[in-house]
Amino acid sequence: MYGIISLLGVASMEVAPENLSGTAHSLATLGGNVGRVIAGYPLSVVATWMSWHESFLAVLLVSIASLGVSIVCVQVLQSRDDVKKESKRSV
């Protein structure tokens, strides 16, 4: 659970000057823990409005919708690249 945050702290200690390594580790750990709390907040808000079962179904639906949007965006970007390649060939 805390492995990634600890690794981030160790990496920040390696990059920071020696006299600030403890401060760098604590700030990286603080940022990781705050991020973890903020990431869980939207799900807890949805769970207070609905039951946990319904909130996980909502997460599933949002995940499927984001997957669909991602697929559409990739197709649009690929078609734009194809148009750019065709215009470069004709020049």
VMD Tcl script that builds the backbone (N, CA, C; Angstrom):
set m [mol new atoms 273]
animate dup $m
set s [atomselect $m all]
$s set {name element resname resid chain x y z} {
  {N N MET 1 A 0.818 -1.191 0.000}
  {CA C MET 1 A 0.000 0.000 0.000}
  {C C MET 1 A 0.864 1.258 0.000}
  {N N TYR 2 A 1.885 1.269 0.808}
  {CA C TYR 2 A 2.730 2.442 0.886}
  {C C TYR 2 A 4.004 2.295 0.060}
  {N N GLY 3 A 4.118 1.246 -0.723}
  {CA C GLY 3 A 5.346 0.981 -1.465}
  {C C GLY 3 A 5.681 2.062 -2.470}
  {N N ILE 4 A 4.703 2.484 -3.252}
  {CA C ILE 4 A 4.954 3.482 -4.285}
  {C C ILE 4 A 5.316 4.822 -3.668}
  {N N ILE 5 A 4.627 5.193 -2.601}
  {CA C ILE 5 A 4.929 6.467 -1.949}
  {C C ILE 5 A 6.327 6.440 -1.341}
  {N N SER 6 A 6.712 5.305 -0.773}
  {CA C SER 6 A 8.058 5.179 -0.208}
  {C C SER 6 A 9.120 5.265 -1.298}
  {N N LEU 7 A 8.867 4.626 -2.429}
  {CA C LEU 7 A 9.814 4.703 -3.541}
  {C C LEU 7 A 9.935 6.125 -4.069}
  {N N LEU 8 A 8.822 6.839 -4.121}
  {CA C LEU 8 A 8.857 8.235 -4.537}
  {C C LEU 8 A 9.675 9.068 -3.556}
  {N N GLY 9 A 9.531 8.789 -2.268}
  {CA C GLY 9 A 10.319 9.496 -1.261}
  {C C GLY 9 A 11.802 9.210 -1.388}
  {N N VAL 10 A 12.154 7.959 -1.629}
  {CA C VAL 10 A 13.560 7.599 -1.791}
  {C C VAL 10 A 14.131 8.249 -3.039}
  {N N ALA 11 A 13.363 8.263 -4.119}
  {CA C ALA 11 A 13.829 8.907 -5.348}
  {C C ALA 11 A 14.027 10.402 -5.138}
  {N N SER 12 A 13.139 11.035 -4.392}
  {CA C SER 12 A 13.306 12.465 -4.140}
  {C C SER 12 A 14.512 12.729 -3.242}
  {N N MET 13 A 14.825 11.800 -2.347}
  {CA C MET 13 A 16.023 11.959 -1.516}
  {C C MET 13 A 17.291 11.870 -2.361}
  {N N GLU 14 A 17.279 11.033 -3.386}
  {CA C GLU 14 A 18.444 10.879 -4.245}
  {C C GLU 14 A 18.690 12.124 -5.091}
  {N N VAL 15 A 17.624 12.819 -5.464}
  {CA C VAL 15 A 17.746 13.985 -6.336}
  {C C VAL 15 A 18.064 15.246 -5.547}
  {N N ALA 16 A 17.571 15.336 -4.326}
  {CA C ALA 16 A 17.729 16.542 -3.514}
  {C C ALA 16 A 19.148 16.633 -2.952}
  {N N PRO 17 A 19.575 17.847 -2.608}
  {CA C PRO 17 A 20.864 17.985 -1.928}
  {C C PRO 17 A 20.866 17.224 -0.601}
  {N N GLU 18 A 22.035 16.861 -0.129}
  {CA C GLU 18 A 22.138 15.996 1.047}
  {C C GLU 18 A 21.525 16.627 2.295}
  {N N ASN 19 A 21.669 17.942 2.442}
  {CA C ASN 19 A 21.131 18.586 3.642}
  {C C ASN 19 A 19.610 18.760 3.578}
  {N N LEU 20 A 18.986 18.546 2.410}
  {CA C LEU 20 A 17.536 18.679 2.287}
  {C C LEU 20 A 16.852 17.354 1.960}
  {N N SER 21 A 17.569 16.243 2.114}
  {CA C SER 21 A 16.997 14.961 1.708}
  {C C SER 21 A 15.793 14.563 2.563}
  {N N GLY 22 A 15.844 14.809 3.835}
  {CA C GLY 22 A 14.704 14.489 4.704}
  {C C GLY 22 A 13.487 15.318 4.373}
  {N N THR 23 A 13.702 16.594 4.091}
  {CA C THR 23 A 12.598 17.474 3.720}
  {C C THR 23 A 11.999 17.037 2.389}
  {N N ALA 24 A 12.852 16.677 1.440}
  {CA C ALA 24 A 12.355 16.223 0.141}
  {C C ALA 24 A 11.530 14.953 0.289}
  {N N HIS 25 A 11.994 14.039 1.127}
  {CA C HIS 25 A 11.248 12.796 1.351}
  {C C HIS 25 A 9.901 13.075 1.992}
  {N N SER 26 A 9.874 13.942 2.986}
  {CA C SER 26 A 8.604 14.218 3.669}
  {C C SER 26 A 7.627 14.950 2.763}
  {N N LEU 27 A 8.119 15.860 1.917}
  {CA C LEU 27 A 7.213 16.559 1.006}
  {C C LEU 27 A 6.672 15.621 -0.068}
  {N N ALA 28 A 7.508 14.719 -0.572}
  {CA C ALA 28 A 7.033 13.741 -1.557}
  {C C ALA 28 A 6.009 12.800 -0.934}
  {N N THR 29 A 6.242 12.370 0.291}
  {CA C THR 29 A 5.309 11.489 0.981}
  {C C THR 29 A 3.995 12.212 1.268}
  {N N LEU 30 A 4.080 13.474 1.678}
  {CA C LEU 30 A 2.875 14.261 1.929}
  {C C LEU 30 A 2.059 14.402 0.652}
  {N N GLY 31 A 2.731 14.705 -0.452}
  {CA C GLY 31 A 2.017 14.828 -1.724}
  {C C GLY 31 A 1.350 13.529 -2.133}
  {N N GLY 32 A 2.041 12.404 -1.945}
  {CA C GLY 32 A 1.458 11.112 -2.286}
  {C C GLY 32 A 0.257 10.771 -1.430}
  {N N ASN 33 A 0.331 11.052 -0.144}
  {CA C ASN 33 A -0.788 10.741 0.754}
  {C C ASN 33 A -1.982 11.651 0.497}
  {N N VAL 34 A -1.730 12.929 0.240}
  {CA C VAL 34 A -2.837 13.846 -0.075}
  {C C VAL 34 A -3.494 13.420 -1.383}
  {N N GLY 35 A -2.684 13.026 -2.361}
  {CA C GLY 35 A -3.243 12.553 -3.626}
  {C C GLY 35 A -4.092 11.313 -3.448}
  {N N ARG 36 A -3.665 10.427 -2.576}
  {CA C ARG 36 A -4.436 9.201 -2.328}
  {C C ARG 36 A -5.788 9.542 -1.691}
  {N N VAL 37 A -5.803 10.474 -0.768}
  {CA C VAL 37 A -7.063 10.860 -0.113}
  {C C VAL 37 A -7.979 11.558 -1.104}
  {N N ILE 38 A -7.432 12.467 -1.897}
  {CA C ILE 38 A -8.256 13.200 -2.860}
  {C C ILE 38 A -8.802 12.266 -3.930}
  {N N ALA 39 A -8.044 11.249 -4.305}
  {CA C ALA 39 A -8.507 10.315 -5.331}
  {C C ALA 39 A -9.702 9.502 -4.840}
  {N N GLY 40 A -9.790 9.204 -3.568}
  {CA C GLY 40 A -10.900 8.422 -3.041}
  {C C GLY 40 A -12.127 9.237 -2.695}
  {N N TYR 41 A -12.007 10.545 -2.641}
  {CA C TYR 41 A -13.125 11.393 -2.225}
  {C C TYR 41 A -14.326 11.322 -3.168}
  {N N PRO 42 A -14.156 11.390 -4.496}
  {CA C PRO 42 A -15.346 11.337 -5.359}
  {C C PRO 42 A -16.162 10.056 -5.200}
  {N N LEU 43 A -15.497 8.933 -5.033}
  {CA C LEU 43 A -16.231 7.677 -4.844}
  {C C LEU 43 A -17.003 7.689 -3.534}
  {N N SER 44 A -16.431 8.240 -2.490}
  {CA C SER 44 A -17.154 8.288 -1.216}
  {C C SER 44 A -18.353 9.223 -1.286}
  {N N VAL 45 A -18.254 10.292 -2.063}
  {CA C VAL 45 A -19.398 11.200 -2.228}
  {C C VAL 45 A -20.519 10.487 -2.983}
  {N N VAL 46 A -20.160 9.791 -4.058}
  {CA C VAL 46 A -21.173 9.047 -4.814}
  {C C VAL 46 A -21.791 7.962 -3.938}
  {N N ALA 47 A -20.993 7.320 -3.101}
  {CA C ALA 47 A -21.511 6.263 -2.232}
  {C C ALA 47 A -22.468 6.807 -1.179}
  {N N THR 48 A -22.315 8.063 -0.777}
  {CA C THR 48 A -23.279 8.636 0.176}
  {C C THR 48 A -24.596 8.956 -0.509}
  {N N TRP 49 A -24.564 9.271 -1.808}
  {CA C TRP 49 A -25.807 9.538 -2.530}
  {C C TRP 49 A -26.541 8.249 -2.863}
  {N N MET 50 A -25.788 7.201 -3.182}
  {CA C MET 50 A -26.367 5.922 -3.575}
  {C C MET 50 A -25.784 4.840 -2.658}
  {N N SER 51 A -26.146 3.604 -2.909}
  {CA C SER 51 A -25.516 2.515 -2.162}
  {C C SER 51 A -24.149 2.221 -2.780}
  {N N TRP 52 A -23.358 1.394 -2.073}
  {CA C TRP 52 A -22.038 1.048 -2.588}
  {C C TRP 52 A -22.150 0.269 -3.892}
  {N N HIS 53 A -23.140 -0.596 -3.963}
  {CA C HIS 53 A -23.328 -1.379 -5.195}
  {C C HIS 53 A -23.592 -0.461 -6.382}
  {N N GLU 54 A -24.490 0.495 -6.205}
  {CA C GLU 54 A -24.802 1.436 -7.280}
  {C C GLU 54 A -23.615 2.335 -7.613}
  {N N SER 55 A -22.838 2.686 -6.596}
  {CA C SER 55 A -21.677 3.546 -6.874}
  {C C SER 55 A -20.616 2.793 -7.673}
  {N N PHE 56 A -20.422 1.499 -7.404}
  {CA C PHE 56 A -19.469 0.729 -8.198}
  {C C PHE 56 A -19.991 0.494 -9.613}
  {N N LEU 57 A -21.299 0.378 -9.766}
  {CA C LEU 57 A -21.864 0.302 -11.108}
  {C C LEU 57 A -21.637 1.618 -11.855}
  {N N ALA 58 A -21.747 2.730 -11.148}
  {CA C ALA 58 A -21.472 4.034 -11.765}
  {C C ALA 58 A -20.008 4.130 -12.194}
  {N N VAL 59 A -19.097 3.614 -11.370}
  {CA C VAL 59 A -17.680 3.595 -11.737}
  {C C VAL 59 A -17.469 2.743 -12.985}
  {N N LEU 60 A -18.152 1.605 -13.065}
  {CA C LEU 60 A -18.050 0.747 -14.236}
  {C C LEU 60 A -18.541 1.470 -15.486}
  {N N LEU 61 A -19.676 2.148 -15.378}
  {CA C LEU 61 A -20.217 2.873 -16.530}
  {C C LEU 61 A -19.301 4.006 -16.969}
  {N N VAL 62 A -18.734 4.720 -16.016}
  {CA C VAL 62 A -17.801 5.800 -16.352}
  {C C VAL 62 A -16.551 5.237 -17.021}
  {N N SER 63 A -16.084 4.096 -16.556}
  {CA C SER 63 A -14.914 3.457 -17.164}
  {C C SER 63 A -15.200 3.035 -18.597}
  {N N ILE 64 A -16.352 2.452 -18.828}
  {CA C ILE 64 A -16.717 2.043 -20.184}
  {C C ILE 64 A -16.863 3.264 -21.084}
  {N N ALA 65 A -17.487 4.314 -20.569}
  {CA C ALA 65 A -17.641 5.536 -21.366}
  {C C ALA 65 A -16.289 6.161 -21.702}
  {N N SER 66 A -15.366 6.170 -20.735}
  {CA C SER 66 A -14.046 6.751 -21.008}
  {C C SER 66 A -13.265 5.898 -21.999}
  {N N LEU 67 A -13.462 4.592 -21.963}
  {CA C LEU 67 A -12.835 3.719 -22.952}
  {C C LEU 67 A -13.379 4.025 -24.346}
  {N N GLY 68 A -14.669 4.214 -24.456}
  {CA C GLY 68 A -15.271 4.560 -25.744}
  {C C GLY 68 A -14.772 5.893 -26.272}
  {N N VAL 69 A -14.682 6.886 -25.403}
  {CA C VAL 69 A -14.168 8.196 -25.804}
  {C C VAL 69 A -12.710 8.093 -26.228}
  {N N SER 70 A -11.937 7.284 -25.536}
  {CA C SER 70 A -10.526 7.099 -25.888}
  {C C SER 70 A -10.380 6.462 -27.260}
  {N N ILE 71 A -11.196 5.469 -27.547}
  {CA C ILE 71 A -11.141 4.816 -28.859}
  {C C ILE 71 A -11.490 5.799 -29.964}
  {N N VAL 72 A -12.516 6.597 -29.758}
  {CA C VAL 72 A -12.903 7.598 -30.755}
  {C C VAL 72 A -11.789 8.621 -30.954}
  {N N CYS 73 A -11.176 9.065 -29.876}
  {CA C CYS 73 A -10.092 10.048 -29.981}
  {C C CYS 73 A -8.891 9.485 -30.731}
  {N N VAL 74 A -8.557 8.231 -30.489}
  {CA C VAL 74 A -7.436 7.603 -31.201}
  {C C VAL 74 A -7.751 7.517 -32.688}
  {N N GLN 75 A -8.972 7.157 -33.047}
  {CA C GLN 75 A -9.343 7.068 -34.451}
  {C C GLN 75 A -9.299 8.433 -35.125}
  {N N VAL 76 A -9.752 9.463 -34.430}
  {CA C VAL 76 A -9.714 10.815 -34.991}
  {C C VAL 76 A -8.275 11.263 -35.189}
  {N N LEU 77 A -7.416 11.012 -34.216}
  {CA C LEU 77 A -6.019 11.408 -34.348}
  {C C LEU 77 A -5.315 10.638 -35.460}
  {N N GLN 78 A -5.629 9.360 -35.615}
  {CA C GLN 78 A -5.032 8.582 -36.697}
  {C C GLN 78 A -5.490 9.089 -38.061}
  {N N SER 79 A -6.744 9.455 -38.172}
  {CA C SER 79 A -7.229 9.980 -39.453}
  {C C SER 79 A -6.595 11.337 -39.758}
  {N N ARG 80 A -6.364 12.152 -38.742}
  {CA C ARG 80 A -5.689 13.436 -38.960}
  {C C ARG 80 A -4.259 13.217 -39.417}
  {N N ASP 81 A -3.586 12.230 -38.836}
  {CA C ASP 81 A -2.218 11.924 -39.261}
  {C C ASP 81 A -2.197 11.419 -40.701}
  {N N ASP 82 A -3.186 10.611 -41.066}
  {CA C ASP 82 A -3.252 10.118 -42.438}
  {C C ASP 82 A -3.449 11.261 -43.427}
  {N N VAL 83 A -4.289 12.229 -43.071}
  {CA C VAL 83 A -4.521 13.388 -43.942}
  {C C VAL 83 A -3.242 14.205 -44.076}
  {N N LYS 84 A -2.509 14.396 -42.985}
  {CA C LYS 84 A -1.256 15.146 -43.044}
  {C C LYS 84 A -0.224 14.430 -43.904}
  {N N LYS 85 A -0.157 13.108 -43.807}
  {CA C LYS 85 A 0.795 12.347 -44.630}
  {C C LYS 85 A 0.447 12.448 -46.101}
  {N N GLU 86 A -0.842 12.391 -46.421}
  {CA C GLU 86 A -1.272 12.521 -47.802}
  {C C GLU 86 A -0.969 13.899 -48.360}
  {N N SER 87 A -1.141 14.935 -47.539}
  {CA C SER 87 A -0.871 16.298 -48.032}
  {C C SER 87 A 0.629 16.508 -48.238}
  {N N LYS 88 A 1.475 15.874 -47.432}
  {CA C LYS 88 A 2.920 15.989 -47.614}
  {C C LYS 88 A 3.376 15.253 -48.865}
  {N N ARG 89 A 2.728 14.142 -49.172}
  {CA C ARG 89 A 3.092 13.387 -50.368}
  {C C ARG 89 A 2.741 14.145 -51.645}
  {N N SER 90 A 1.636 14.862 -51.623}
  {CA C SER 90 A 1.198 15.570 -52.815}
  {C C SER 90 A 1.996 16.842 -53.070}
  {N N VAL 91 A 2.721 17.326 -52.088}
  {CA C VAL 91 A 3.514 18.558 -52.259}
  {C C VAL 91 A 4.820 18.287 -52.899}
}
mol reanalyze $m
mol bondsrecalc $m
mol representation Tube
mol addrep $m
